[in-house]
């Protein structure tokens, strides 16, 4: 995808953000749930306009709970969430198939251009800035499994998603820092992920910690049901859009049963969850490495 295509895609995605039906109960999981429900079709339409001739598949799901990262060697009173929204992209090129991912931690803020990491969120900042070795908590069959993401520093694969409740369509992404200054519209960041100009690549046959973590999250998504009761979602279909996860994990050939799944985790009367949007932009026969701005 060249620069002109990426800009065209970003403009189209931003228009789509204005068409979304934003929740009346203004909480981070509800914004994520709304994007999971409505964005797949919008992404597919936008990509088809930009990449004519490509086979596009887009799917999304809402994991029944948010997996936690319990630090093994660093004392910490709280275990951070892995994230609120995972964007995953697959592209087939002449040189082979490549995969990209971006994890976003959503925060509702008064000013997305000038926010800070609160004391209560220090554990999340520690995860995204230093990536201590951790074991999964609240992750079903993966509970207790250890992961060690390298390098131990900030990565372009994990960022913050800053949401102004009065203008959620203009939500911004921000690089990990104690001072969070959103500088890029979510729509632009999504277009950059799809062009492999933002995010972090991974391998579906993982040997490194980052790749293993991304594949873990995709596998957890394979057995979920979409529930956000206080936002009006009741037992929604697991997939919204086409099952693009199939193209990444080949789940259809692994005996995985689609539909059904666990009941959502409820804490203090609120449903917890993590959204995943999975995009396969296929191949148009002449895909090349992305141009850098």
Phi and psi in degrees as a GROMACS rama.xvg file:
@    title "Ramachandran Plot"
@    xaxis  label "Phi"
@    yaxis  label "Psi"
@TYPE xy
-84.2897  178.374  UNK-2
-62.7699  -43.5843  UNK-3
-62.0718  -41.6308  UNK-4
-63.6565  -40.5974  UNK-5
-65.1104  -41.8899  UNK-6
-65.0465  -41.4997  UNK-7
-63.0212  -41.6066  UNK-8
-64.1236  -42.8472  UNK-9
-62.0677  -41.2932  UNK-10
-63.9742  -42.1379  UNK-11
-65.6729  -40.8487  UNK-12
-68.0495  -35.165  UNK-13
-66.8579  -38.6796  UNK-14
-61.6829  -37.5001  UNK-15
-64.1973  -37.0984  UNK-16
-60.0106  -32.5546  UNK-17
-75.4717  -15.8561  UNK-18
-91.0739  -12.1872  UNK-19
-68.8291  148.713  UNK-20
-91.8096  97.4232  UNK-21
-75.8912  147.749  UNK-22
-68.4429  151.64  UNK-23
-80.9602  -29.8171  UNK-24
-89.739  107.789  UNK-25
-89.9147  80.3286  UNK-26
-126.318  151.174  UNK-27
-52.4841  -49.1098  UNK-28
-61.2772  -30.08  UNK-29
-70.732  -36.9273  UNK-30
-64.5184  -43.5524  UNK-31
-62.8866  -44.1338  UNK-32
-59.8174  -39.6039  UNK-33
-65.298  -39.9596  UNK-34
-67.5076  -39.5477  UNK-35
-60.4182  -36.8179  UNK-36
-75.62  -39.1696  UNK-37
-108.638  -23.5845  UNK-38
-73.1376  -32.8089  UNK-39
-51.9854  -46.7772  UNK-40
-64.6938  -37.9252  UNK-41
-67.2174  -41.3535  UNK-42
-62.8782  -43.2629  UNK-43
-63.0635  -44.0107  UNK-44
-62.7591  -43.2995  UNK-45
-64.2641  -42.218  UNK-46
-66.6071  -37.6721  UNK-47
-65.6279  -31.1345  UNK-48
-70.6369  -35.1946  UNK-49
-87.3837  -39.3007  UNK-50
-114.301  65.3239  UNK-51
-62.192  135.921  UNK-52
97.0772  -14.4935  UNK-53
-84.9931  150.828  UNK-54
-90.8207  113.914  UNK-55
-108.935  132.592  UNK-56
-131.796  133.189  UNK-57
-135.03  129.512  UNK-58
-136.847  162.007  UNK-59
-151.613  155.633  UNK-60
-154.418  163.648  UNK-61
-120.282  108.938  UNK-62
-61.6811  140.59  UNK-63
-66.8387  -15.2586  UNK-64
-154.351  163.999  UNK-65
-96.3186  113.779  UNK-66
-60.3562  141.011  UNK-67
-107.134  152.848  UNK-68
-109.386  106.425  UNK-69
-91.5205  114.175  UNK-70
-64.6342  136.378  UNK-71
-86.8853  -43.4261  UNK-72
-110.955  -2.14848  UNK-73
-115.994  118.871  UNK-74
-62.312  129.021  UNK-75
-152.041  128.18  UNK-76
-67.0967  -21.7866  UNK-77
-130.908  150.834  UNK-78
-101.16  122.26  UNK-79
-73.8187  155.842  UNK-80
-72.369  148.976  UNK-81
-64.3106  -37.3055  UNK-82
167.306  174.33  UNK-83
-101.202  -33.8601  UNK-84
-140.098  129.15  UNK-85
-114.33  123.246  UNK-86
-104.784  126.875  UNK-87
-128.854  136.424  UNK-88
-132.826  141.368  UNK-89
-124.137  138.417  UNK-90
-137.947  138.067  UNK-91
-101.555  120.9  UNK-92
-117.309  172.317  UNK-93
-61.0389  -29.9463  UNK-94
-85.7847  -7.59397  UNK-95
135.976  -175.564  UNK-96
-94.4133  132.849  UNK-97
-123.787  153.547  UNK-98
-131.074  144.127  UNK-99
-137.2  150.134  UNK-100
-146.764  147.632  UNK-101
-138.434  123.971  UNK-102
-99.5936  133.158  UNK-103
-122.603  133.549  UNK-104
-102.018  115.746  UNK-105
-83.4693  140.703  UNK-106
-141.391  126.491  UNK-107
-81.6363  123.59  UNK-108
-133.088  158.125  UNK-109
-73.1101  -38.8612  UNK-110
-135.586  100.923  UNK-111
-66.1461  -12.6122  UNK-112
-87.2083  -10.9479  UNK-113
-155.644  83.8456  UNK-114
-124.263  169.674  UNK-115
-135.924  158.625  UNK-116
-79.2317  118.314  UNK-117
-70.9854  157.616  UNK-118
-55.6014  -36.4912  UNK-119
-70.6929  -12.1687  UNK-120
-109.437  14.6798  UNK-121
-59.6309  -34.371  UNK-122
-64.2784  -35.9917  UNK-123
-68.7752  -41.5759  UNK-124
-61.8246  -40.0006  UNK-125
-62.114  -42.7097  UNK-126
-60.6216  -49.9056  UNK-127
-75.8125  -19.4447  UNK-128
-99.4606  -28.5034  UNK-129
-124.589  -17.3697  UNK-130
47.0899  60.6954  UNK-131
-61.776  152.744  UNK-132
-60.0965  137.438  UNK-133
-140.301  165.316  UNK-134
-122.124  149.078  UNK-135
-71.9037  140.765  UNK-136
-126.699  150.527  UNK-137
54.3152  43.3148  UNK-138
-128.82  31.2476  UNK-139
59.7494  -129.24  UNK-140
-67.3738  -11.8798  UNK-141
-91.3914  -1.68281  UNK-142
-52.8058  129.825  UNK-143
89.1841  -13.2311  UNK-144
-69.2135  137.086  UNK-145
-97.721  144.419  UNK-146
-135.065  143.428  UNK-147
-132.489  96.8976  UNK-148
-85.4155  129.411  UNK-149
-119.825  153.301  UNK-150
-74.9568  166.496  UNK-151
-84.9489  65.1919  UNK-152
-157.768  176.181  UNK-153
-63.1183  137.58  UNK-154
-125.715  150.889  UNK-155
-72.9067  -0.242677  UNK-156
-88.0664  -6.4118  UNK-157
-138.242  124.104  UNK-158
-141.961  175.534  UNK-159
-97.7918  147.154  UNK-160
-113.017  112.53  UNK-161
-101.118  121.578  UNK-162
-117.23  122.865  UNK-163
-89.736  117.144  UNK-164
-59.1454  -26.2259  UNK-165
-83.7061  -13.4552  UNK-166
-150.288  63.0439  UNK-167
-62.9562  -25.4613  UNK-168
-64.1696  -19.6162  UNK-169
-105.55  28.8947  UNK-170
-57.9185  148.416  UNK-171
-120.273  155.775  UNK-172
-104.134  152.105  UNK-173
-140.296  137.107  UNK-174
-65.3831  147.554  UNK-175
-62.0686  124.356  UNK-176
-166.073  163.91  UNK-177
-70.2449  -34.0178  UNK-178
-97.6743  114.65  UNK-179
-98.6155  111.634  UNK-180
-120.194  98.3043  UNK-181
-62.5929  126.839  UNK-182
-127.105  -3.19843  UNK-183
-138.787  125.32  UNK-184
-57.9196  143.435  UNK-185
-53.6066  -40.44  UNK-186
-59.644  -39.9483  UNK-187
-68.4574  -40.427  UNK-188
-64.1243  -41.099  UNK-189
-61.161  -43.861  UNK-190
-61.6339  -36.7071  UNK-191
-69.4279  -36.2729  UNK-192
-62.4583  -42.6697  UNK-193
-69.8179  -20.5129  UNK-194
-101.128  7.06835  UNK-195
62.2319  27.4928  UNK-196
-99.0924  -7.65772  UNK-197
-144.518  151.189  UNK-198
104.641  -169.843  UNK-199
-138.331  130.075  UNK-200
-70.5949  156.91  UNK-201
-145.89  169.323  UNK-202
-116.063  134.932  UNK-203
-79.4292  -10.6754  UNK-204
-112.342  75.8158  UNK-205
-75.6054  139.379  UNK-206
-121.878  -21.3617  UNK-207
-97.3514  159.736  UNK-208
-63.3661  -41.141  UNK-209
-61.2715  -49.6682  UNK-210
-61.94  -41.3872  UNK-211
-61.6925  -40.5614  UNK-212
-64.3999  -44.1341  UNK-213
-64.0074  -45.0146  UNK-214
-64.2682  -36.6591  UNK-215
-55.9146  -48.1765  UNK-216
-64.3436  -35.9065  UNK-217
-68.878  -39.3115  UNK-218
-67.883  -38.2893  UNK-219
-61.7971  -32.2456  UNK-220
-68.8497  -17.9185  UNK-221
-68.7192  -14.5506  UNK-222
-133.847  73.8534  UNK-223
-141.883  161.48  UNK-224
-130.559  145.112  UNK-225
-88.0412  105.616  UNK-226
-131.717  123.736  UNK-227
-141.7  82.7652  UNK-228
-61.9751  -38.9199  UNK-229
-76.7279  -2.14766  UNK-230
-111.514  5.53301  UNK-231
90.179  14.9903  UNK-232
-103.35  119.924  UNK-233
-127.043  108.561  UNK-234
51.1601  47.5675  UNK-235
-63.6221  158.038  UNK-236
-58.4561  145.736  UNK-237
-59.5578  -43.1145  UNK-238
-100.76  141.594  UNK-239
-120.608  120.364  UNK-240
90.0947  -168.97  UNK-241
-77.4601  154.871  UNK-242
-78.7731  72.4251  UNK-243
-64.0366  -19.8271  UNK-244
-58.7734  -34.2875  UNK-245
-54.3797  -41.7206  UNK-246
-71.9848  -22.1651  UNK-247
-93.0987  -44.3003  UNK-248
-106.411  -3.84138  UNK-249
55.0133  41.171  UNK-250
-63.8404  -31.3031  UNK-251
-62.3624  -21.7271  UNK-252
-102.186  10.0511  UNK-253
-112.218  12.074  UNK-254
76.8191  14.9639  UNK-255
-77.0497  132.74  UNK-256
-91.4414  121.68  UNK-257
-82.6616  145.405  UNK-258
93.8257  169.534  UNK-259
67.5092  -145.777  UNK-260
114.573  -177.176  UNK-261
-75.6814  160.349  UNK-262
-74.849  150.034  UNK-263
-67.3643  151.146  UNK-264
-76.6351  134.134  UNK-265
-119.405  126.07  UNK-266
-129.355  125.812  UNK-267
53.7565  38.0456  UNK-268
79.7352  3.33463  UNK-269
-119.618  140.928  UNK-270
-80.7171  132.947  UNK-271
-102.359  149.885  UNK-272
-173.697  164.639  UNK-273
-129.604  133.102  UNK-274
-92.362  145.661  UNK-275
-131.444  127.486  UNK-276
-119.205  124.924  UNK-277
-121.74  124.063  UNK-278
-125.306  127.014  UNK-279
-110.925  109.715  UNK-280
-93.2396  6.72422  UNK-281
58.8502  -142.509  UNK-282
-148.395  136.875  UNK-283
-106.349  12.8459  UNK-284
90.042  -12.1701  UNK-285
-142.528  35.7313  UNK-286
-68.2105  138.662  UNK-287
-130.923  175.837  UNK-288
-64.1893  143.578  UNK-289
-69.0194  145.504  UNK-290
-77.0401  140.773  UNK-291
-91.3989  144.174  UNK-292
